[in-house]
Amino acid sequence: MSDPVRFALIGCGPMGAATARELVLSWPRHAAPLQLTLVDRDARRLHALAAGLPASADVAVEAHHGDAAHHRTRQLLAEQTVLATALSWVDAAPALDLTLEHGLRLVGIGRPPADPRTELDGRASASGASIVVGAGLEPGLTEILARRLAQDLDVGGTVHSYCGGVPRSPRPPMHHVSWYGTRMTIDARPTYQFRGGVLRQVERFSGVELVDVPGLGSLEAFHDGLSPYVGADAVLGSLADYTAKTLRWRGYADRVRLLAEIGLLGGR
């Protein structure tokens, strides 16, 4: 029998739980067996996920209470074939450091800074580590669909994408609840658009426009998610105009800009 693939999933929130379930359900029957280790700081959430996963003869599941900053957990993670983080970029930093230290393979959903090379500082190639960052986000479904659309356009075409989830019943004052770990996802960050074939930085939460969404009514859209390295793609980079805006209930962008103006979005 082949040696098992040792896969550690760090973070058992909604994204981690969905990833774990998909791994168990889609693991190839004739491949090497999968040893899936779930890691989380919340013991109740961790064990609830482990107990709720579908049974599989090809997948063995273990639960480990801890995080990548703890010595015992770091020892466990260093022995894995692949690490996956369902965490923000900031919260995944200890796992990233461990990957670079031991030359591991890492895939994570956390949104990296505008240029992730500034964080890696050449260490990935030096250690032999393989790292995929922003997986499922950049590129995510919007970028994948935008690329498919762009392939059908002439060079110099235009694509405008809109993406966002909103609560069924908006609740004042933000009309939205968006937490990532212990932080809100509205901290200041650069965002971009292609205009006239040139990559331009724009203010986050700017460019507000109203968009009619069937079944929901009028939502607002604003500059939010486009990162500069998405445009390095040969297809998307050929567009003359490309914007990626987030959808929220009306009034959200104004409230967030007010928080930024009074200095409440600058801390970590």
SULLINLIN-V692719 format. One line per field, one symbol per residue. psi: psi as a letter, one per 40 degrees, with the letter a starting at -180 (. if undefined). A space follows every 10 residues. Layout:
psi = ???
//
This chain:
psi = iiiihhhhhh hfaddddddd dddddehhde iiihhhhhhi ehdddddddd deiiiheehh hihhhaieei dddddddeei dhihhgiidd dedddddddd defahhhieh hiidgedddd feddddeeih hhifhedgia dddddddddd deiiheahhh ihiiiiidhh hiedfihgig beiiffihii iiihhfehhh hihieafhih hhhhedahii iihdehided eehdddeeid hhihiihiih eddddddddd defeeei.
//
